[in-house]
Amino acid sequence: MRSSIRREGTHKGRPHATRLIPRWDRQAELGGPFTGTLDGQDLILKFGAAQFLENGPLGINATGGLYYRNHSLLKDFNLIYLDHPVGSGYSFDDNDRYPGTLDEASEQALTFLKRFLRTFPEYKHKEFYIAGESYGARSAVGVAYKVLKKHKQIDLKLKGAMLGVGFVFPLLELLNSTDYLFYSGLLGDFGRRTFAGWLDMIKGLVDQKHYSKATEDLNRIVLNQAPPENMTVFQYLTGFKHHGSIARPQEPDEVKWYMGYANSENFKKIIHVNVSRVLDGCRPLLTKELIEGDFYVDVKKKLEYVLNSTLMLFYTAQYDAVFPEINIEPCFKKLRWHASHHFLEVKRKPWFVQGNRSLPLLGYERMAGTLLYTNVLWGGHDVSLDRPATRTPGDKGKHGPVARGVRLDDWLALARWIPCRPVVPSRSPDDSATVADWVGPTPPPAVSTLRRRQRSSGQLD
């Protein structure tokens, strides 16, 4: 693995002493693109889990051991891992004033990026990709939208967004997994009726704008946040101990070890955090604000704007019990963007290791305009932990080799070889637009073709 330098610490995110805690991995060579990874809120692994459990240079395995990850995103990107919104991870506000809307949280992230560039001016004018999973995908959409709208205020070139198992559609449309759980065999007839009844009741609360009560009930049903000594409705009906994957009945051991390690006094000293701070100690205050101003707000227009303005990798997971693929795809098909007509028509193709049909099948993909949409087989809601793209000797875990992050090669292929097409930030397709107006006369080449072009040009080893 390349040598790297890590600079870590706190950073004030707004005038009244908000602190954002970035953890930055710097390549020895400064030529690579710059990627911001937003850790999720509520529905994703917390505070730097992406670095230790998914794609950073240092990993933690199922027995609590640390290891160097051979296939890290650091090999292709300079990385920032950011606790976002303020109040997640170890980030906090001295006055306990936390963002209540996606716009407010995104503005704080924009302020952080400006100050980061003042501190590290060598990163000015670099290409910038932003990534997130679950709630982190929602954060990524908000920040990408803000950067695109205020591009003159920030010295970075936003080149794309990577959104995984994303909370980017109305919450109840995503969370209603009744049919998915039933046809997967996790619910019987009684369980199906019970589960559906609870969700119908919650929908009524949301329609009446009783957001706090609706969220409280959601916690009791599906979100792994039942009151002490109790279990969620999902746990009671299915026998599972953790709501994340229909193939994994309990939380991965790696997560438990990570949470213990990240809460240790030694770790806090390493990242310059006061040892009295508690990991996610401010999350209840943050969540209270977001319940009223964000959780039940539709971000469709922001997502469409980002789709119209930049490259996007969007991936779902076959075994996701939180936001099932069968819920996400119908929502995505309703979006109106420059290649939406093409997306409805294009057929998905199998995705194999190295694009070779004689090697294992990993998922399915489709390309439309500047979008690569992928469904990852055998992955749950923690998709980058459950189902990385390839397995490599040298990254050792409890059950053998541990792999790199989701679809990195395919993302790089898309980013480098996507055909030149009109990308119009200020416009969205209307009823009079034709497919040719927005996606061109021919569909883009398959990712396997993109990889062959890279190899022939020497860009891919």
C-alpha positions in Angstrom: 0.0 0.0 0.0 1.2 3.5 -0.7 2.7 5.5 2.1 0.3 8.1 3.3 0.1 11.0 5.7 -2.9 11.5 8.0 -3.8 14.9 9.5 -6.7 14.8 11.9 -8.4 17.1 14.3 -11.4 19.3 14.9 -12.7 22.0 12.6 -15.3 24.7 13.3 -18.1 24.3 10.9 -20.1 27.5 11.5 -19.7 30.7 13.6 -21.0 29.4 16.9 -18.3 26.8 17.4 -19.6 23.8 15.6 -16.9 21.2 15.2 -16.5 18.9 12.2 -14.0 16.1 12.7 -12.5 15.2 9.3 -10.1 12.3 9.0 -8.0 12.8 5.9 -5.9 10.2 4.1 -3.4 11.8 1.8 -1.7 10.0 -1.0 2.0 10.3 -1.3 1.4 11.5 -4.8 -1.0 14.4 -5.0 -2.2 13.7 -8.5 -5.3 11.7 -7.7 -8.9 12.9 -7.6 -10.3 14.2 -4.3 -13.2 12.3 -2.7 -15.4 13.4 0.2 -17.1 10.4 2.0 -20.1 11.3 4.2 -20.8 8.9 7.0 -24.5 8.2 7.4 -27.0 9.2 10.1 -29.2 6.7 11.8 -29.3 4.1 9.0 -25.6 3.6 8.3 -22.4 2.6 10.2 -21.3 5.5 12.3 -18.2 7.7 12.6 -15.6 6.6 10.2 -17.1 3.1 9.6 -16.4 3.5 5.9 -12.7 3.9 6.6 -12.4 0.9 9.0 -15.1 -1.4 7.7 -15.4 -0.7 4.0 -12.8 1.2 1.9 -10.1 2.9 4.0 -6.4 1.9 4.2 -6.9 0.4 7.7 -9.5 -2.2 8.5 -10.8 -4.0 11.5 -11.8 -7.7 11.2 -14.4 -9.9 12.9 -12.0 -10.7 15.8 -11.1 -7.0 16.5 -7.7 -7.1 14.8 -6.5 -4.2 12.7 -5.1 -4.9 9.2 -3.9 -3.0 6.1 -6.5 -3.1 3.3 -4.7 -3.8 0.1 -7.5 -2.6 -2.1 -8.4 0.8 -0.6 -10.0 3.7 -2.3 -6.8 5.5 -1.2 -5.1 3.9 -4.2 -7.2 6.0 -6.6 -8.4 8.9 -4.5 -7.3 11.3 -1.8 -10.0 10.9 0.9 -11.8 12.9 3.5 -14.1 11.1 5.9 -16.4 13.6 7.5 -18.9 13.3 10.4 -22.0 14.8 8.8 -24.4 16.3 9.8 -22.8 18.0 12.8 -23.8 16.0 15.8 -22.9 12.6 14.4 -19.8 10.7 15.4 -17.7 12.9 17.7 -18.8 16.2 16.1 -20.7 18.6 18.4 -21.9 22.1 18.8 -21.0 24.0 22.0 -24.5 25.5 22.2 -26.4 22.3 21.2 -27.7 23.9 18.1 -27.8 21.3 15.3 -29.0 21.4 11.7 -32.7 20.7 11.2 -32.7 20.7 7.4 -30.7 19.2 4.6 -29.9 22.7 3.3 -28.5 23.8 6.7 -26.4 20.7 7.0 -25.1 21.0 3.5 -24.2 24.7 4.0 -22.0 23.6 7.0 -20.3 21.0 4.8 -19.6 23.7 2.2 -18.1 25.9 4.9 -15.9 23.0 5.9 -14.7 22.5 2.4 -13.8 26.1 2.0 -11.8 26.1 5.2 -10.2 22.8 4.3 -8.9 24.3 1.0 -7.5 27.3 2.8 -5.6 25.0 5.1 -4.5 22.7 2.2 -4.4 24.9 -0.9 -2.6 22.2 -2.9 -6.1 20.6 -3.3 -7.6 23.6 -5.0 -9.0 23.1 -8.5 -8.9 19.3 -8.2 -11.6 17.0 -9.4 -14.0 16.2 -6.6 -16.3 13.2 -6.1 -18.7 12.9 -3.2 -20.0 9.6 -1.8 -22.4 8.3 0.8 -24.6 5.4 1.7 -28.0 5.3 3.3 -28.5 8.7 5.0 -25.0 9.5 3.8 -26.4 9.3 0.3 -29.0 12.0 1.2 -26.2 14.1 2.6 -24.2 13.6 -0.5 -27.1 14.8 -2.7 -27.5 17.9 -0.5 -23.8 18.8 -0.6 -23.5 18.1 -4.3 -26.5 20.3 -5.0 -25.0 23.0 -2.9 -21.6 22.8 -4.5 -23.2 22.9 -8.0 -25.3 25.9 -7.2 -22.4 27.7 -5.6 -19.6 26.5 -7.7 -18.0 29.9 -8.0 -17.5 30.0 -4.2 -15.5 26.8 -4.0 -12.2 25.9 -5.7 -13.1 22.3 -6.5 -14.5 20.7 -9.7 -17.3 18.4 -8.8 -17.1 15.4 -11.2 -19.5 12.9 -9.8 -21.6 11.4 -7.0 -21.6 7.9 -5.6 -24.8 7.0 -3.9 -25.4 3.6 -2.2 -28.7 2.2 -0.8 -29.7 5.8 -0.5 -32.3 7.6 1.6 -33.0 9.8 -1.3 -36.8 9.1 -1.8 -39.7 9.5 0.6 -38.9 7.5 3.8 -42.0 5.4 4.0 -41.9 4.4 0.3 -38.4 3.0 1.0 -39.0 1.5 4.4 -42.2 -0.4 3.6 -40.6 -3.8 3.1 -43.7 -5.9 3.9 -44.0 -7.6 0.6 -40.2 -8.1 0.3 -40.0 -9.8 3.7 -43.0 -11.9 2.9 -41.8 -13.2 -0.4 -38.3 -13.7 1.0 -39.9 -16.0 3.6 -39.1 -13.9 6.7 -42.8 -13.1 7.3 -45.8 -15.4 7.3 -49.4 -14.3 6.7 -49.9 -13.1 10.2 -46.5 -11.3 10.2 -47.4 -9.7 6.8 -50.7 -8.3 8.1 -49.1 -7.1 11.4 -46.2 -5.4 9.7 -48.4 -3.7 7.1 -50.8 -2.5 9.8 -48.1 -0.8 11.7 -46.8 0.9 8.6 -50.3 2.1 7.6 -50.7 3.6 11.0 -47.4 5.4 10.7 -48.3 6.7 7.3 -51.4 8.2 8.8 -49.3 10.0 11.4 -47.0 11.4 8.7 -50.0 12.6 6.7 -51.1 14.5 9.8 -47.5 15.8 10.2 -47.0 14.1 13.6 -43.4 13.4 12.7 -42.0 12.8 16.1 -44.6 10.1 16.9 -44.2 8.5 13.5 -40.5 8.3 14.0 -40.9 6.9 17.5 -43.1 4.1 16.1 -40.6 3.4 13.2 -37.9 2.9 15.8 -40.1 0.3 17.5 -40.8 -1.5 14.2 -37.7 -1.6 12.0 -34.8 0.7 12.9 -33.0 -1.3 15.6 -33.9 1.2 18.2 -36.4 -0.5 20.4 -36.7 0.6 24.1 -34.2 -1.2 26.5 -35.1 -4.8 27.2 -37.6 -4.8 24.2 -37.4 -5.9 20.6 -38.6 -4.3 17.4 -41.7 -5.6 15.6 -39.3 -6.8 12.9 -37.2 -8.7 15.4 -40.3 -10.2 17.0 -41.9 -11.4 13.8 -38.7 -12.6 12.0 -36.5 -13.8 14.9 -33.7 -11.7 13.5 -31.7 -9.6 16.0 -30.7 -6.9 13.5 -32.5 -5.2 10.7 -30.2 -4.8 7.8 -30.0 -7.9 5.6 -32.4 -10.8 5.0 -29.3 -13.0 4.9 -27.7 -11.9 8.1 -29.7 -12.3 11.3 -27.5 -10.3 13.5 -25.1 -7.3 13.3 -21.7 -8.1 11.8 -19.0 -8.8 14.4 -16.7 -6.2 12.7 -19.2 -3.5 13.6 -19.2 -4.4 17.3 -15.4 -4.5 17.5 -15.2 -1.2 15.6 -17.6 0.6 18.0 -15.5 -0.6 20.9 -12.3 0.5 19.3 -13.6 3.9 18.2 -14.9 4.5 21.8 -11.5 3.6 23.4 -9.4 6.2 25.1 -6.4 5.5 23.0 -8.3 6.0 19.7 -9.7 9.3 20.9 -6.2 10.5 21.7 -5.0 9.5 18.3 -7.6 11.6 16.5 -7.4 14.5 19.0 -10.8 14.0 20.6 -11.3 14.7 24.3 -11.5 11.3 26.1 -14.6 12.4 27.8 -16.5 12.6 24.5 -18.9 9.8 23.8 -19.2 8.5 20.3 -22.6 9.6 18.8 -23.3 11.3 22.2 -25.0 14.2 20.4 -27.0 12.1 17.9 -30.3 12.2 19.9 -30.3 16.0 19.8 -29.4 16.0 16.1 -32.1 13.4 15.3 -34.7 15.4 17.1 -34.0 18.4 14.8 -33.9 16.3 11.6 -37.2 14.5 12.4 -39.1 17.8 12.0 -37.1 19.4 9.2 -35.6 16.6 7.0 -36.7 13.0 7.4 -40.1 13.5 5.8 -39.0 16.1 3.2 -38.8 14.9 -0.5 -35.4 15.7 -2.0 -36.4 14.6 -5.5 -35.7 18.0 -7.1 -32.2 18.1 -5.7 -31.5 14.6 -6.9 -32.7 15.4 -10.4 -30.6 18.5 -10.4 -27.5 16.5 -9.5 -28.3 13.8 -12.1 -28.6 16.5 -14.7 -25.3 18.1 -13.7 -22.7 15.4 -13.1 -21.8 11.8 -13.3 -23.5 9.4 -10.9 -22.9 5.9 -9.6 -26.1 4.6 -7.9 -26.1 1.2 -6.3 -28.6 -0.9 -4.5 -28.3 -4.3 -2.6 -30.2 -7.5 -3.3 -30.6 -8.5 0.4 -31.2 -5.0 1.8 -34.1 -5.3 4.3 -34.1 -1.6 5.1 -34.4 0.0 1.7 -35.2 -3.0 -0.6 -34.2 -2.7 -4.3 -37.9 -3.4 -5.3 -38.8 -0.1 -3.5 -35.9 2.0 -4.8 -36.1 1.2 -8.5 -39.8 2.3 -8.9 -38.9 5.6 -7.2 -35.9 6.1 -9.4 -38.0 5.5 -12.5 -40.3 8.4 -11.6 -37.4 10.9 -11.7 -37.2 13.4 -14.6 -33.7 14.1 -15.8 -31.8 14.2 -19.0 -31.7 10.4 -19.6 -34.8 9.4 -17.8 -36.5 8.1 -21.0 -33.4 6.1 -21.8 -33.2 4.6 -18.3 -36.8 3.3 -18.7 -35.8 1.5 -21.9 -32.3 0.3 -21.4 -31.9 -3.4 -20.4 -29.8 -4.3 -17.4 -26.8 -6.5 -18.0 -25.1 -9.1 -15.7 -21.9 -7.7 -14.0 -19.1 -10.3 -13.7 -15.7 -10.1 -12.1 -13.4 -8.3 -14.5 -16.3 -8.3 -17.0 -15.7 -12.0 -17.7 -18.7 -14.3 -17.9 -16.5 -17.3 -16.9 -15.8 -15.5 -13.5 -18.3 -15.1 -10.7 -21.5 -13.0 -11.1 -21.5 -10.0 -8.8 -24.7 -8.1 -9.8 -26.5 -6.3 -12.6 -25.9 -2.9 -14.2 -27.5 -0.5 -16.6 -26.1 2.7 -18.1 -28.2 5.7 -19.2 -26.6 9.0 -20.0 -24.2 9.8 -17.3 -25.6 7.3 -14.8 -24.4 3.9 -13.9 -27.1 2.0 -11.9 -26.1 -1.2 -10.2 -27.7 -3.9 -8.1 -25.2 -5.7 -6.0 -26.0 -9.4 -5.4 -25.9 -10.8 -1.8 -25.4 -7.4 -0.2 -27.5 -6.0 2.6 -28.0 -2.5 3.8 -24.3 -2.4 4.8 -23.5 -3.2 1.3 -19.9 -2.1 1.2 -19.2 -4.3 4.2 -21.4 -7.3 3.1 -20.4 -7.5 -0.5 -17.3 -5.8 -1.8 -16.5 -6.1 -5.5 -13.6 -8.5 -5.6 -11.7 -10.7 -3.2 -7.9 -10.5 -3.0 -5.4 -12.6 -1.1 -3.6 -10.4 1.4 -6.6 -8.7 3.0 -7.4 -11.2 5.8 -10.7 -11.4 7.6 -12.5 -13.9 9.8 -13.8 -15.9 6.8 -10.9 -15.5 4.5 -9.9 -12.6 2.2 -11.6 -9.2 2.7 -12.2 -7.2 -0.4 -12.2 -3.6 -1.5 -15.1 -1.3 -1.9 -18.2 -1.5 -4.2 -17.6 -1.1 -7.9 -14.5 1.0 -7.8 -13.2 -0.2 -11.2 -16.6 0.4 -12.9 -16.9 3.8 -11.3 -13.4 4.8 -12.6 -14.4 3.4 -16.0 -17.5 5.5 -16.1 -15.7 8.6 -14.8 -12.9 8.4 -17.4 -14.7 7.1 -20.5 -18.3 8.3 -20.4 -19.2 9.7 -23.8 -19.4 13.4 -24.2 -23.1 14.4 -23.8 -24.9 17.6 -22.9 -25.2 18.0 -19.1 -27.5 20.9 -18.4 -27.6 21.9 -14.7 -30.3 24.5 -15.2 -32.8 22.4 -17.2 -34.8 19.3 -16.7 -36.6 17.4 -19.5 -40.2 18.4 -20.3 -42.9 16.6 -22.2 -41.6 17.8 -25.6 -38.1 16.5 -25.1 -37.1 13.5 -27.1 -34.8 10.7 -26.1 -32.3 11.9 -28.7 -32.4 15.4 -27.2 -31.1 14.2 -23.9 -29.1 11.0 -24.4 -27.9 11.2 -28.0 -28.5 8.9 -30.9 -26.8 5.7 -29.4 -26.5 4.3 -25.9 -23.2 4.5 -24.1 -20.8 1.5 -24.3 -21.0 -1.2 -21.7 -18.6 -0.9 -18.8 -16.7 -4.0 -20.1 -16.0 -2.0 -23.3 -14.8 1.0 -21.2 -12.4 -1.2 -19.3 -11.0 -2.6 -22.6 -10.4 1.0 -23.8 -8.6 1.8 -20.6 -6.3 -1.3 -20.9 -5.5 -0.5 -24.5 -4.5 3.0 -23.6 -2.5 1.9 -20.6 -4.8 3.6 -18.0 -5.8 0.3 -16.4 -3.2 -2.2 -15.3 
